[in-house]
Every structure is written in C-alpha cells, then in structure tokens.
C-alpha cells in the first residue's frame, strides 16, 4: 500500500480522537474555571421520595451484584454471599426514617462488601474532588456535585447526637470493649471485657443481622467474617441486652442501645467537624534501641506532601548495619509512584521490575469506560484486551458469561540506597492498595521478612468512581481482580505474611 495513503489513513483515524480529547479537556477546564455561582445549579433541597430512593438502590445493587468480580467468589472463599441479603437491604431503604438514615443504610450496604476500595464518600465536596480513580473526572465535572454534597453535609450536621458510644474492637477472634475509644464505660475503672452475646445472639450472628458503619472483613486464621468494630450507645435506638465477660471470668448483663445513624455520626466526627485532613503523625521514625542498630519506621499513608521528608529521614536513619522495622499495619495505600520514589528508593539499592496483570469487569456501573473513544483508547493505546468467555472463565469460573478485560501494569522500583538493610515489614488486614503492592513486591527479597496477618490486598487498585442518579451521592467500588505470584487471589486474600502473628493495631 502506498505510504502516502497509509499516512492519510492514520491521520484520518487519529485526528478525530485527538480532537475529541482536546475538546473534552477544554470543556473541563472551562467548567472548572467558572465561578461557583455560574457552574452550580442551586439545588435547594434533597427531598427524596421512596421512588427516588428505590431507583438509587437499584442502581447501586446492580453494581454490587454484577460489577464487583470478587462478589462471585465470596461464597466459596468465605462462605458468605451478599447477594442473599438484597431483600433485607431493600426493606431497610424503604424504612429509612429520613435522608440521613437513608444515606447510612446505603453506606452499610457497601460496608458488607469485603473490599478496601468499595465505599461511599462522606458528602464533602473537597473530599470527593481530591480523590482520583477511573471515571472520577466524569463525576467531578457534574454541575450539581457541590450543591448536593453541601446539602447532604448540612443534613448530617443538623442531625444532633444525644447519646454516648460504647466501642468494641475485634481482636483475635473476639470483640473486646475499648474504654479509651468509647465515650462511656460499663464501670468506673478503665477495665475491658469481652462481648459474649448481644440481643440473645453471638457476636458473629449479630454482625450478620445488623447493618453497620464498620466494614466486613475475613479472618483467615479463625476462618470467619468479622467487623473491625461493633458500636452501641447509652440512649438512642433499639434496646439490646449484652452479656459481657469480665477480666475475672464473671459474666454480667447490661442494657444498651443500637442506632445506625448515631453510630455513623460517631465514627465520622472528623468529617462532620471539617477536620478530616491527614494527621501530622502519618510518619514516625526513630531508633528502637539504645545502640541505634534498629530503626522503627511507621508509614500510614502513601500519598501526601511529605514524600521528600520521608525520603530524607530514611536516608538519615537507615544506613550502615542498621535493621529496619517497617510498620505498614495502618497503611491503606496511596499511589505506586509515591511508594517507589519515597519508600522503596531510600531503603533498597537494587532496581526491582514488577509485572502485574489486572482484570476488570464491565458492568452497568462502568459501561461508559468501555464504549466509544474510551473503548478505542483502552484497547489500542493502553493495551487493554477483551477476554473471550473461556479466558474470563479461567480468571474466575464464575465469570464465563461476564465481559472481562485485562491489561498489564509494569513498574520499576529504582533503588538508591547505599546498602540493603534487613527490613522486617509489619502488616495487618488494613494494609491495602499501593501499600500491599509494595509488600507483595519486596516479600521475595532475601533481606525482607513480612510479619503479621493477610493484608487487605487489591494491590493494583482498579476502582471506579460513580454517582447515584437521584441523590447524587458519590461512591467508589473495585471492579478488578489481580493475583499473587503463587496464584492465590490477591483481591480476596491479600498478601500472606511469612510469619503469621496477629498484632494489636
């Protein structure tokens, strides 16, 4: 074929694509530069009818039941099938007393999906617009976003709490009362106790029946579902009788109350008061012994403006024969780029080539990502490949009739340290996303030992942002599957430690 003809064909195909993206960029730039009074649509009230609520729920349920690949694997992996709870959720949506309670019910539905990347955003404009993931720009440029988030926030703040909260934490298979985190105690002293029953049910039965602000997780050691926390209060909602085992072995009965809204407002006080910014103590580094041979390094976030500070502190403390205790137990991730530049580079000397394959499922929640120009860009530019039914079945046997795509994620971590210290990495069920990516990458190294429990996984992300049609509430969910080097499902089981140890967190 004539070279000029080939060039003309390339230009003919490429020009509309380039023009489209330029026009989209200009449209978004113009929109974002417009003053608030121009680009906001002055939505003055929420006022959702039952029909509106059910339309929202139907949209959300389609995403939960059809758009999250791991949901198909939960029954075999965990003995847990969220899809059997559809009618219970529908009834809770219908019976929600007001808009705030309705929001809390929707939030609790996503909390029942064991995923580090599936949740509703607290309705705060800044919080939503600072988060980046697939399809997030579509949500961020919605003209009603600021008005609706402001209205939801006002509704939350208008709902005054009139009770005090009891908090139980899940530790090693049991729920222990945490006096320091609670607003009220069962006795005058600061003693703890174990929750043996609630409303005549075991704690395991209670968390399956009652909706919660605390997400479901899977305990790989005790082989059961759990919530990180159970909350009660001293005056609001349904009366519940608890049986508590005291430190001396005696058992006492006491009446408390359960209220989903009260619980949610207690948990989200920082957002309600406008102080949700990342705390100052997300990084801690110090010598762990007098000889200065062991360094303790805690990093709770991998996406902040303190990357250079972290890099310099690691270079300062972690030289010579120093060993490092790297604490990632409360690290929910951030960006892979931050992880590579500010955490890996100053700790290790050798480059590390990392290859991952990500599998993403197309559903009603993200269909726009796989059509038109986006489809062309994903397949032709980013190397995304549509899988056949047999190939999809090989990923998950449950997904034979689902539309699946795969793409490769290649990354090189460049080592810049003058030495390679022994690094003991502490992990927990809260270690997720890019933090899990880091753990999975360095685990095979001879100078690294991973201690703790299975991480939350989802190391390469794959989350989509979406907005409900009526309430305009914004959420994100994980439409992806990825696997560990040993073939285990990272989306379900995370990264396993080399030395298993359940630690206080």
Secondary structure, DSSP 4 states (H G I P E B T S, - for coil): --HHHHHHHHHHHHHHHHHHHHHHHHHHHHHHHS-HHHH----------HHHHHHHHHHHHHHHHHS-HHHHHHHHHHS--GGGGHHHHHHHHHH--SHHHHHHHHHHHHHTS--TT-EEPPS-HHHHHT---BTHHHHHT-TTHHHHHHHHHHHHHHS---S-EEEEEEETTEEEE-TTT-SS-SSSS----EEEEETTB-HHHHHHHS--SSPEEEETTTTEEEESEEEEESSSSEEEEEEEE-TTS-EEEEEEEE-HHHHHHHHTHHHHTT--SPPGGGEEEEESSTTS-EEEEEE--BSSTTHHHHHHHHHHHS-TT-EEEEE-TT---B-HHHIIIIIIHHH-SS-EEEEEEEEEE--TTTGGGGSHHHHHIIIIIS--EEPPHHHHHHH-GGGTTS-EEEEEEEEEEPP--SS---EEEEE-TT-BTHHHHHHHHHTTSTTEEEEES---B-TT--EEEEE-TTT--EEEEE-EE-B-TTS-BHHHH-PPPSEE-----
